[in-house]
């Protein structure tokens, strides 16, 4: 007997990835499989060619269905952090139980109250991040279930995206037929579950997702997602620089960039001037580091955070990238 099928699709700048898992009676998740495809029709996480994006996602879903031998009927979508906005919000309710025991219904009511906020024009709430619950303004906790009190207050953050971007996503999946969108989620929260622990969240950490044509930045402090930003430059610019300097096409330049990120052995008997190639790459990496540093320092809340984790296919595979980024900032980079 099959368990509950859970499917998530991650919309990136260079690729779209889909993952399937199964939840059984014990509530444990069993990984079933994953597939990925080039992100055609999508730029910086935004659909800019409806037909190409639809074809890419259709093929991706079909490939996953063939792999797991199951029909996909509903899906979660993660969207790039950089196209999202965060708005702090609170929701407080009176505990409904006569004895003051907090239950799931009280939590749901507090969540609904927190979502009753005035949003900027043409923006839509896609997610509520629960930071903490306060009980009678005396005690704070992540999970207030079965605790006692008269008043329950939720402090959180509402995640918003442009109404247009939201409609584009929803309309695209509706056209696929038979697939319901369970919800949209901000990508950095999912990444944080994999890359950092509670200690990192509390001390402060910045996640930098380097993609093909953009860099998404998310800062965490005191256990809370504080801010999200985007820098409109990514690994693709390095590919273009290499293609221009060595007068080769971008496919060749991309291969050269990928080889350079792994090993220098390729250049032993190669006509390529390795020192010039290194200069071209290092110049762009320095620029990226400076742009990241500038974006972070624009927000005073980030000035006390020194730990940075960089991930993504854009630039994180380069050897000794920690040293190169250190020229641009005094932060501690990890990859």
Buried (B, 14 or more C-beta within 10 A) or exposed (E): EEBEBBBBBBBBBBBBBBBBBBEEEEEEEEEBBBBBBBBBBBBBBBBEEEEBBBBBBBBBBEBBBEBBEBEBEBBBBBBBBBBBBBBEBBBBBEBEEEEBBBBEEBBEBBBEBBBEBEBEEEBBBBBBBBBBBBBEEEEEEEEBEEBBBEBBBBBBBBBBBBBEBBEBBBEBBEEBEEBEBEEBBBBBBBBBEEBBEEEBBEBBBBBBBBBBBBBBBBBBBEBBBBBBBBBEBBBBBBBEBBBEBBEBEBEBBBBBBBBBBEEEEBBEEEEBEEEEBEEBBBEBBBBBBBBBBEBBEEEEEBEEBBBBBBBBBBBBBBEEBBEBBBEBBEBBBBB
